[in-house]
Amino acid sequence: MIWLMIISFFVLMIIGVPIAFAMGASALFYIIVEGISLEIVTQRFFTSTQSFAFLAIPFFILMGSIMEHGGVAKRIINLADSLVRSLPGGLAAVSVVTNMGMAGVSGSAAADAAAVGGVLMPEMKKKGYPASFSAALNASASVVGVIIPPSSVIIIIAWLSKLSVGEMFLAGAIPGILIALAYLALTIFISIKRKYPREERATLGEIGRNVISASLTLVLPVFLVLSIALGIASATEAAALAAVYAFVISFFVYRSLNFKQIAKALRDTVYTSTVVMFIVCSSMIFSWVLINEGVPKVISELLLGFGLPNWALMLVIILIMTLGGMFLDTVPNLFIFVPILYPITAEMGVDPMHFSIIMLCTLAIGLFTPPVGTSLFVSCRIGKIRMEDTLKDLFPYFVVGMVMVIVVAFIPSLTLWLPELIVQK
């Protein structure tokens, strides 16, 4: 029956049923056929999100939505532009750096892809950049939005693995920044090879003005993460304060937010939060069925039974997660992989926080890989190009991304050093 459930899930996905409905329907099919009480469905569906920590997700989404509608993205783009536009492939480098800056504000790869791509991709087209390259670059650079804190995905991982949200935020900072810098280096290399244009170097005065203009935005993620990590506020409390802060600076300081935009920000927050929570609820039912059938134990015994050395087994696990990231969004993958892979990595002696970031980075790569890459879809829609036309330009970013995942996997200090440093102090 478990195979029938999994097959029905993929069939529903192939015919275009949204992932949340596909997971819920296939799990319900299993429960009905097995004669399990339907009360378990309502219980798992509604109790899975009854957690105070989960309240942080809509508040973080509200913060990002207010920032987006308040024109914060333009300030970060201006700052990134003044800092790196003189590098080879000036606008392409600006795209990477802007996405790195936006990651600390929105916490969403798709939102970053839309906000940054909507501004920069038309400009890149005017400068002669191919649409395929612009879309591939924007999609791949945006994925650091779920790795660099604050990130709603990190909150879900922390909840599933019973880890500290604040420490997880700190753990994701260095890997996220390193991945962004690797993409920046690759972008510069490609730009030199293809002779993409540089822009005029910014003056110190222009850089100073843009730093001041964006400073109130850029300090927010720093104080947000540190307040949680140091125990000054819980994730939910910090997220609520961050949403208020975003409103104050956008409405009263920048004066770039009006009542119409506030209404749009609230509407977008309700819509996005509902989608995320519905996916979480459906994924919880699907995950419960897998655990109830003993699937994690079977897979754990199978992988450990190969007798592979730990480094080879870690590469196999990364490959499995990479394939999963290509076909499912990040949140459903978490509910599938966490119960299956955590026992295996525990047997290998891998720190759970370290593996959580390995999983996050690997699944983030899936956000710009076909056929289901959300960020790639958004970028292709902005660039008015077919997804398959971006594959040649996507491949180098995929390779570099996977290399960085392996680096993060085999150098635990990149993940664990910052939490140990801050929390111990």
GULUM-709509 format. One line per 4 residues: number of its first residue (from 1); their letters; for each residue x, y, z of C-alpha. Coordinates in steps of 0.2 Angstrom, whole numbers, plus 2048, in hexadecimal, padded with zeros to 3 digits. Example, Ala and Ser with C-alpha at 12.3 -4.5 7.8 and 13.67 -1.06 7.14 Angstrom:
<recs>
1> as> 83E:7EA:827 | 844:7FB:824
</recs>
This chain:
<recs>
1> miwl> 800:800:800 | 80E:80C:804 | 814:80A:7F2 | 803:80D:7EB
5> miis> 802:81D:7F6 | 813:823:7EF | 80E:81F:7DD | 7FD:828:7DF
9> ffvl> 807:837:7E6 | 812:838:7D6 | 804:835:7CA | 7FA:843:7D2
13> miig> 809:84E:7D1 | 80C:84A:7BE | 7FA:84E:7BA | 7FC:85F:7C1
17> vpia> 7F4:85E:7D3 | 7FD:86A:7DF | 80A:861:7EA | 800:864:7FA
21> famg> 7F0:85D:7F3 | 7FA:84E:7EC | 802:84A:7FC | 7F2:84B:806
25> asal> 7E8:841:7FA | 7F4:833:7F8 | 7F6:832:80B | 7E3:832:80D
29> fyii> 7E1:824:800 | 7ED:819:80A | 7E4:81D:81A | 7D3:819:813
33> vegi> 7D9:809:80B | 7E2:803:81B | 7D2:806:825 | 7DB:813:830
37> slei> 7CF:81F:839 | 7CD:82F:830 | 7CF:838:840 | 7E2:836:83E
41> vtqr> 7E1:842:82F | 7D8:850:838 | 7E4:84D:847 | 7F4:84E:83D
45> ffts> 7ED:85B:831 | 7E9:868:83F | 7F4:864:84D | 804:864:842
49> tqsf> 805:877:842 | 7FF:87A:854 | 810:880:859 | 815:891:860
53> afla> 825:891:855 | 81A:88F:845 | 813:8A0:848 | 823:8A7:843
57> ipff> 820:8A2:831 | 812:8AE:82D | 81B:8BC:836 | 82B:8B9:82C
61> ilmg> 820:8B8:81C | 818:8C9:821 | 828:8D1:824 | 82F:8CC:813
65> sime> 81E:8D1:80B | 81F:8E2:813 | 831:8E4:80D | 82D:8DF:7FC
69> hggv> 81E:8EA:7FA | 827:8F8:803 | 835:8F9:7F5 | 843:8F2:800
73> akri> 849:8E7:7F2 | 84D:8F7:7E8 | 858:8FE:7F6 | 862:8ED:7F7
77> inla> 863:8ED:7E4 | 86B:8FE:7E4 | 877:8FA:7F2 | 87C:8EA:7E9
81> dslv> 87D:8F3:7D9 | 889:900:7E0 | 894:8F3:7E8 | 897:8E6:7D9
85> rslp> 891:8EE:7C9 | 8A3:8F1:7C3 | 8A7:8DE:7C4 | 8A6:8D4:7B4
89> ggla> 894:8D2:7B0 | 88F:8E0:7BB | 87C:8DD:7BB | 87E:8CB:7BD
93> avsv> 889:8CD:7CC | 87C:8D9:7D3 | 86F:8CC:7D1 | 879:8C0:7DC
97> vtnm> 87D:8CC:7EA | 86B:8D3:7EA | 864:8C2:7ED | 871:8BF:7FB
101> gmag> 86A:8D0:803 | 858:8CC:800 | 85A:8BA:808 | 85C:8C3:819
105> vsgs> 84C:8CC:816 | 83F:8C1:80D | 845:8AF:812 | 83D:8A9:802
109> aaad> 846:8A3:7F2 | 836:8A6:7E7 | 833:8B7:7EE | 845:8BC:7EB
113> aaav> 845:8B5:7DA | 835:8C0:7D6 | 83B:8D0:7DF | 84D:8D0:7D8
117> ggvl> 849:8C8:7C7 | 83B:8D4:7C4 | 847:8E3:7C6 | 857:8DD:7BF
121> mpem> 853:8D0:7B1 | 84B:8DE:7A6 | 85A:8E8:7A8 | 866:8DA:7A4
125> kkkg> 85C:8D7:794 | 85F:8E9:78F | 871:8E6:792 | 872:8D7:787
129> ypas> 872:8C9:793 | 869:8B9:78C | 858:8B6:794 | 85D:8A4:798
133> fsaa> 86D:8AA:7A2 | 863:8B7:7AB | 855:8AB:7B0 | 862:89D:7B5
137> lnas> 86C:8AA:7BF | 85D:8B1:7C8 | 856:8A0:7CC | 866:899:7D3
141> asvv> 86B:8A9:7DD | 85A:8AA:7E5 | 85B:899:7EE | 866:8A0:7FC
145> gvii> 856:8A8:802 | 852:898:80B | 863:895:812 | 869:8A6:818
149> ppss> 85E:8AB:828 | 851:8AF:82C | 848:8A1:822 | 837:899:825
153> viii> 83E:889:81E | 84B:889:82C | 83D:88B:839 | 834:87B:831
157> iawl> 844:871:832 | 848:876:844 | 836:871:849 | 837:860:840
161> skls> 849:85C:847 | 845:864:858 | 854:870:857 | 856:882:85C
165> vgem> 84F:88F:84F | 85C:89C:854 | 86B:890:853 | 864:889:842
169> flag> 864:89B:83C | 876:89E:840 | 87B:88D:839 | 873:892:828
173> aipg> 87C:8A3:827 | 88E:89E:821 | 888:890:815 | 87C:89B:80D
177> ilia> 888:8A9:80B | 895:89D:804 | 889:897:7F7 | 885:8A8:7F2
181> layl> 897:8AD:7F0 | 89B:89D:7E6 | 88D:8A2:7DA | 894:8B4:7D9
185> alti> 8A5:8AD:7D4 | 89D:8A2:7C7 | 893:8B0:7C0 | 8A3:8BB:7BF
189> fisi> 8AC:8AC:7B6 | 89E:8AA:7AA | 89D:8BD:7A7 | 8AF:8BE:7A3
193> krky> 8AE:8AF:797 | 89F:8B6:78E | 8A5:8C8:78F | 895:8CF:798
197> pree> 896:8E1:79B | 89D:8EA:7AB | 894:8F9:7B1 | 89C:90A:7B7
201> ratl> 8A5:909:7C8 | 89A:911:7D6 | 8A1:920:7DF | 8A4:91F:7F2
205> geig> 896:92C:7F5 | 88A:921:7EB | 88F:912:7F5 | 88D:91B:805
209> rnvi> 87C:922:801 | 876:910:7FC | 87D:909:80C | 874:915:817
213> sasl> 864:913:80C | 864:900:80F | 86B:8FF:820 | 85B:8FF:82A
217> tlvl> 856:8EF:81F | 867:8E6:821 | 868:8E7:834 | 857:8DF:836
221> pvfl> 85D:8CD:832 | 86C:8CF:83D | 862:8D4:84C | 854:8C8:848
225> vlsi> 860:8B9:848 | 86A:8BE:857 | 85B:8C2:862 | 855:8B0:85F
229> algi> 866:8A8:861 | 86A:8B1:871 | 859:8AD:878 | 853:8BF:879
233> asat> 844:8BA:870 | 83C:8AB:869 | 83B:8A8:856 | 828:8AD:856
237> eaaa> 82B:8BD:861 | 83A:8C2:856 | 830:8BF:846 | 821:8CA:84C
241> laav> 82D:8D8:851 | 836:8D7:840 | 825:8D9:837 | 821:8E8:842
245> yafv> 833:8EF:83E | 830:8EC:82B | 820:8F6:82C | 827:904:836
249> isff> 836:907:82A | 82C:904:81A | 81E:90F:81F | 825:91D:82B
253> vyrs> 838:91E:826 | 839:919:814 | 827:91E:810 | 826:912:802
257> lnfk> 817:908:809 | 805:90E:807 | 7F5:907:80D | 7F1:8FE:7FD
261> qiak> 802:8F6:7FD | 7FF:8F1:80F | 7EF:8E8:80A | 7F9:8DF:7FC
265> alrd> 806:8DA:809 | 7F9:8D3:815 | 7F0:8CA:807 | 801:8C2:800
269> tvyt> 805:8BD:812 | 7F5:8B4:815 | 7F6:8AB:804 | 808:8A6:806
273> stvv> 806:8A1:818 | 7F6:896:814 | 800:88D:806 | 80F:88A:811
277> mfiv> 804:883:81F | 7F9:879:814 | 809:871:80D | 80F:86D:81F
281> cssm> 7FF:866:824 | 7FD:85A:815 | 810:856:816 | 80D:851:828
285> ifsw> 800:844:824 | 80B:83D:816 | 81A:83C:822 | 80F:834:82F
289> vlin> 80A:826:823 | 81D:823:81E | 822:822:830 | 813:817:835
293> egvp> 818:80B:827 | 82A:80A:82D | 831:812:81D | 83F:81C:826
297> kvis> 845:80C:82F | 845:802:81F | 84F:80F:815 | 85B:812:823
301> elll> 85F:7FF:824 | 860:7FE:811 | 86D:80D:810 | 877:808:81F
305> gfgl> 877:7F6:819 | 882:7FA:80A | 890:7FC:816 | 896:80C:80D
309> pnwa> 8A3:818:816 | 89B:827:81E | 8A1:833:810 | 89A:828:802
313> lmlv> 889:826:80C | 888:839:80E | 88A:83B:7FB | 87C:82E:7F8
317> iili> 871:838:804 | 875:848:7FB | 871:840:7EA | 860:83A:7F1
321> mtlg> 85C:84B:7F8 | 861:853:7E8 | 855:848:7DE | 847:84C:7EA
325> gmfl> 84A:85F:7E8 | 848:85D:7D6 | 836:857:7D7 | 82F:85E:7E7
329> dtvp> 830:86E:7F0 | 83A:871:7FF | 82D:86F:80D | 825:85E:807
333> nlfi> 837:858:805 | 83B:85C:817 | 82C:852:81E | 832:843:813
337> fvpi> 845:844:816 | 846:849:828 | 83E:839:830 | 847:82E:823
341> lypi> 859:836:823 | 85C:83C:834 | 85D:82B:83C | 86A:826:82F
345> taem> 875:835:831 | 873:833:844 | 87B:822:842 | 889:82A:838
349> gvdp> 88C:836:846 | 887:846:83C | 882:854:847 | 86F:857:844
353> mhfs> 871:86A:842 | 87F:867:835 | 874:85A:82B | 865:866:82C
357> iiml> 86F:873:823 | 876:866:816 | 864:862:813 | 85E:874:811
361> ctla> 86D:878:805 | 869:869:7FB | 857:86B:7F9 | 859:87E:7F6
365> iglf> 863:879:7E6 | 853:870:7E0 | 84A:881:7E0 | 852:885:7D0
369> tppv> 853:874:7C7 | 846:86D:7BB | 838:867:7BB | 831:86F:7CB
373> gtsl> 83D:87D:7D0 | 833:88B:7D7 | 840:898:7D5 | 844:893:7C3
377> fvsc> 832:894:7BF | 830:8A5:7C6 | 840:8AB:7BD | 83B:8A3:7AC
381> rigk> 82A:8AC:7AD | 832:8BD:7B0 | 83E:8BA:7A2 | 831:8B3:796
385> irme> 83B:8A3:792 | 838:891:793 | 83F:887:7A1 | 848:87B:796
389> dtlk> 851:889:78D | 85A:88E:79D | 862:87C:7A0 | 873:880:798
393> dlfp> 875:890:7A3 | 86E:887:7B2 | 87B:879:7B2 | 88A:882:7B8
397> yfvv> 880:889:7C7 | 87A:878:7CB | 88B:871:7CB | 892:87F:7D6
401> gmvm> 883:87D:7E1 | 886:86B:7E4 | 899:86D:7E7 | 894:87A:7F4
405> vivv> 888:86D:7FC | 896:860:7FD | 8A2:86D:804 | 895:871:812
409> afip> 892:85F:815 | 8A4:85A:817 | 8AA:86A:821 | 89E:86A:830
413> sltl> 8A6:87A:838 | 89E:884:82A | 88D:880:832 | 891:87E:844
417> wlpe> 89E:88B:847 | 893:89B:848 | 885:893:854 | 893:88C:85F
421> livq> 89B:89E:860 | 88C:8A8:862 | 882:89C:86E | 891:899:879
425> k> 894:8AB:87B
</recs>
